[in-house]
């Protein structure tokens, strides 16, 4: 990893110093672009929520609609950026020096190594103990499933979980695909922490036990992605845990209405 050094001459001059620092950030430019796109994807909906309200369904189904739209949004801009880089790299191979990560597979869009799927199953088995403990906590019982109508019938529950899977796919691609693999060439395994921090912060407001555990979970998901070279095992693990929490919370409350 590159150390930050100050030149005694340029450090006293405002523009030359920051111009040199900017050039360092652009060699290669991939991590800077990835962080900029990631920040935009998370910030833009906060200020323009109306653009994401399609209102295709009745009011009581707005939450599944929001989750589906968010899942697609998490993928949209990163996919467009990767596609543009891929097309440019074909026409102008020199861009690979500035953007070494320019293919979908470079960002974890692949089935991944078998060991990653095995580890995902092991992590899931480990998590079951925590899940069983969590669903007996009052705040978990009140919170999950997030979509209250999923308690009404098995059909609605399965539709909700399918929507949740789409949301998880987009979320894991953004974090354990685009961000993690976009930063890994420069940061190595420390890139895992770059995904763990926003993941933990975005769990503020969830049950307290889940919020604290989210940082540890993000590190485990990061390890899983790095080992498998894919974000897909992370999608499976994240969704499987959420599915199990929802199902056990319903069972604990007496089953489907």
N, C-alpha and C positions, 0 to 999 in steps of 0.2 A: 504494500500500500504506500502511496505517495505521501511524503511528509510535507507539511506546509513550511516553507522557508521564506524569509524576508530579505530582500536585497536592500542594503543600507541606503543606496542612492534612490531607487525607485520608490521605496517605502515613504520617503518624505514628499514625493510628488503625487498629487491626487489622481489625475487621469492615467498617467503611465502605470501606476501600481494596479489600479482596478482593471485596466485593459489587459495587462499581463495575467491577472487572476482569471479574467473571463476566458482568455485563450486556453488556460489550463483546464477550465471546466469543459471546454469544447474539444478536448483531446483525450478520449473520443467524446462525441457529443451525445451519444446514446443515453447515459444516465441522466443528464440534464433534461433532455426531451421527455424521458420517461417520467421523471418527477413532476415536470410542468404539466404533462397530460394527466397524470394521476390526480394532482391537485385540482385541476379544472373539472375533472369528472366528479369529484366529491363536492366541490364548492358550487358549481353552476346550478344544480337543482335546488339548493337552499334559497337562492334568490329568484328562481324562475319556476317555482313549483307548478304554476298554472299550465306551463307547457307540457307537463308530464301527466296532467289530469285528462285522460281521454273520456271519462264518464260514459263508457260503453255499457255499463251494467247499473243495476239499481244501487242505491246508496249503501245497503248492507254488504255489497260485494266490492266496495271500493278498495279495501285493503289488499285482497288478492290481485286486483288490477294494478295497484301501485307497486306491489312486490314484483309482478311480472315486468312492468315497464322499467323499473329500476334495474332488474337483472339484465334486460336488453341494453339499457343505457350504459351499464358498467362495461359492456363489451364493445359498443358501437365505435367510439372514438379510438380506443386502442387498436381495434381491428383495422380501421381505416388507415391509421398511421403505419401499421405493419405492412398493409397492402401497398401503400405508397412507397415505402422504403424498398419493398421487394421488387416493385416494377422499376424503380429508379436504378436499383442494383443490377438489373438485367441490362438496362440501356447504358449505364455508366458504372462499371465494376469498381472504380476507384472510391465510390462512396462507402465501400465496405471498410475502408480505413477509419472513417469517421463514425460509421454505424456498424460495428461488427455484428450486432444483433439485428438482423434484417429479414429473417424468415420466421414463419409461424412456429416452426419447431424450435427455434431459438428461445421462444417465450413459453415453452412447455406445452404447446399444442401438439401433443402426441400421446399415444397410449401409455407409454412409459415402461420402465423396467418391471419385470414380474416381482422383484423384491419389494418394490414400492407398494404394490397391491397387497402383498403378504403382510407388510408392516402396517398398512392401513387397517387390515382385519385385526391385527394384534392390538393396535391402539384402541380400536373400537371395543374389543373385549375388556381392555383395562378401564375404559371410560364407563362401562356398564355399571360398575360399582359406584362410581360418583353419581351417575344418573339416578340410580335407585335411591341413593341418599337424598339427592336434590328434590325429587318429585314429592317427597314427604315434607318439604319446607313450604310454609304457607305462601311465600311470595312466588315460588315456582308454580304452585297450584293455581294461584290467581292469574298468573301471566300467560301460561301456555295451555292450549295452543293460542298463538297471537290472534288468530281469526276465530272468534268465539263460536260462530256458526258451525265450525268443524266438529263441535261436540254433538251436533244435532243428528247426524247420520254418517254411516260408513262412506257413502257416496261423496258427500260434501267433504269429508275428511280426506279422502284419496285425491280429490280435485285440488284441495288446498296443498297437500303434500307435493303434488306434481308442480304446482306453481312455485312452491318453496324450493323445489329442485332447480327450476330455471333460475330463480334468484341466486341460489348458492353457486350455480355454474358461473354466472356473471361475476359474482363477488370473488370467488376463488381465482378466476382468470385474471381479474384486475389486480389482486393482491399477490397470490402465489404464482401467477404466470407473468403478467406484464411487469409489475413492479419488482418482484423478486429476481427473475431472470434478467430483467433489464439492468439491475444494479450489480448482479453477481460478478460480471467480468471485472469490475472496478473494486468492489468491496469484498468479494469472496463470500464466505459464510456469514460475515457480519451483515450482509444484506437481509438476513433473516430478521434481525432486530429492526430494520427499516420497515418491515411489514408488520412486526409485532406491535409497535407503538400506535399507529393509527387504528389497528384492529382493536386494541384494548380501549383506546379513547372512545371509539364508536360504540362500545358496549356500555358506556355510562348511561344509566337509566334502566338497564336490565336488572334482574335480581342481583343483589350485592355479591353473592357467592360466585355467580356467573361472571360478573364484571371483573373480579379479582383473578379468576381462573382464565380469563380470555387471553392474558399475556402469555401464560404458560402454554395454552392451547395453540396460540399463534406460532410459538417457537417449534412445537411438535409438528405443526402443519408445514412449517418452513423446512424442517429437516426432511420431512416426507417428500416434499417437492424436489429438493436438491438430490435426494437419493434416487428417486424414480425418474428424474429429469422431465417431470410432467406435473401439471396441477390437477389432473383428473383424479388420482387417488385422494387428493385433498377434498375434492367435491364429494366423493363417496363418503369419506369419513365425517365431514362436517354435516352433510345432509342426514346420514344414518343416525348420528347422535341427536340431531334436532327431531327427526321422525320418532325416535324412541322416546324422547322426552314428551312429545305431544301425546303419543299413544298411551304411555304410562300415566300421564296426568289425567287423561280421560277415564282410563280404567279406575284410577284411584278415586275419582269423583263419582263413580257409579256406572260408568259406561255411556254409550251413546243414548241421547234422549229419545 
